[in-house]
Amino acid sequence: QVQLVESGGGLVQAGGSLRLSCAASGRTFSNYAMGWFRQAPGREREFVAAITCCTGLTYYSDSVKGRFTISRDNAQNTGYLQMNSLKPDDTALYHCAADSHLWVEPSRYEYWGQGTQVTVSS
C-alpha cells in the first residue's frame, strides 16, 4: 500500500503560481511512477503530468506543457507539481497518483490521494 497526501492548493489570480506537493508513505515511493491529474466539476478526470520512478522522464498534457513542471524527491518521499502562468481553466481538484508503471490513463493508477483544490480567478 502507498498512501498519498496532497497539499499546496489554494486561490490564486490568473498569471500566478502554485506548487503542489504529494507526500507518500507506506511502500518505497521510489519504486513507483507518479502522476498528477485534475478534475473540474462536471468533467472527467484528466491527465496533467507524470514522472517515471527512477530516470526522471516526464510527460505533460498539451494544455499545461511549458507552464507546469513535475518533479520528485525520492529521498523525501515527495512529488511536486510547480504550476506557473495559471489560467482560470486550470481550476480543478488536483490529485496525485502512483503506480508501478507510468500511465496517462487515470484508471491505470493503483494509488490515489484525496486531492487539493486549485482555484484560479480571472
Disulfide bonds with the S-S distance in Angstrom:
Cys22-Cys96 2.02
Cys53-Cys54 2.28
